[in-house]
Amino acid sequence: MVGPNGEQVGIVRVEDALRLAAEADLDLVEVAPMARPPVAKLMDFGKFKYEAALKAREARKNQVNTVIKEIKLRPKIDPHDYGTKKGHVERFLKAGDKVKVTIMFRGREQSRPELGFRLLQRLAEDITELGYVESSPKQDGRNMVMVLAPTKKKADARAEQRRRRELSSMPAPDDATDAATDMATDTVTGPESGTAPAASAPAASAPAAASTPSTPAAPRPRPRPAPPTTTAASAESA
């Protein structure tokens, strides 16, 4: 039996081991059942399981799974398409993944394998800063295959991506606050000549007065029309 601090207690009976575990308020755990005699240890079994789970979690976090991406090309690929495919290869290498580049030959292209070899060499030269050729080009039936490996490890690539994500999530400085502070400083210090800035008349007073609602004026009474004057002719006719 092994004690709680790793000391050797010796060979004891099961009843005595259980009594010692009860006195120490610990558990009697069999750690080597196939040994002769079996080995048991006094420990806190709940704490032991918790620490084992933490170790397994850390091991899974640091575990890196190697992923092989695949890019397929044609011997007579268009320059624009070649640039697009090369961008995918660079993105995969930056992420820490390996890339399998396959050149597909069709028809009479199978009699010109040097075209595919030159294309693979060109691609390898274009990505020398991000990766290297792990497996040189070789013919595989109708295809020619080359494997590229990244210069950075996948764990380092993930750490760099996490660092960039944290930097991008940081709040940017408030430009409006800085501009307001600069304006306030200029107002206090005045121009370079040392004279105090002249106080400007409050421009908001006139609009404020104009915007104040005034009491509407009472409508002026209209003059009444004068009565019609009778002429002498109308009097005679009457």
Residue pairs with C-beta under 8 A, 6 or more apart in sequence:
1 9
1 10
1 11
1 12
1 17
1 20
1 39
1 40
1 41
1 42
2 8
2 9
2 31
2 39
2 40
2 41
2 42
3 9
3 41
3 42
4 24
4 26
4 41
4 42
4 43
9 20
11 37
12 20
17 28
17 40
18 28
20 28
20 42
21 27
21 28
21 42
24 42
26 42
26 43
26 44
27 42
27 43
27 44
27 45
28 40
28 41
28 42
29 40
29 41
29 42
29 43
29 45
29 48
30 38
30 39
30 40
31 39
31 40
31 41
32 38
32 39
62 155
64 96
64 153
64 154
64 155
66 97
66 98
66 154
67 97
67 98
68 97
68 98
68 99
68 100
68 147
69 88
69 92
69 97
69 98
69 99
69 100
70 99
70 100
70 101
70 102
71 85
71 88
71 89
71 92
71 99
71 100
71 101
71 102
72 102
72 103
72 104
73 82
73 85
73 101
73 102
73 103
73 104
73 116
73 119
73 123
74 103
74 104
74 106
75 103
75 105
75 109
75 112
75 115
75 116
75 119
76 109
76 115
77 85
77 119
82 119
86 123
86 126
86 127
89 99
89 101
89 123
89 127
89 148
90 127
90 130
92 98
92 99
93 99
93 127
93 130
93 131
93 148
93 150
93 151
94 130
94 150
94 152
94 157
95 150
95 154
95 157
95 161
96 150
96 152
96 153
96 154
96 155
96 156
96 157
96 158
97 150
97 154
98 134
98 147
98 148
98 149
98 150
99 131
99 147
99 148
100 145
100 146
100 147
100 148
101 120
101 123
101 145
101 146
101 147
101 148
102 143
102 144
102 145
103 116
103 119
103 120
103 137
103 143
103 144
103 145
104 142
104 143
105 112
105 113
105 116
105 142
105 143
105 144
106 142
109 115
110 142
113 139
113 144
116 137
116 144
117 137
117 144
120 137
120 144
120 146
121 137
123 146
124 132
124 133
124 146
124 148
127 148
129 151
130 150
130 151
131 148
131 149
131 150
131 151
132 148
132 149
132 151
133 146
133 147
133 148
133 149
134 147
134 148
134 149
135 145
135 146
135 147
136 146
137 144
137 145
137 146
138 144
138 145
138 146
150 157
152 160
187 197
190 196
190 197
191 197
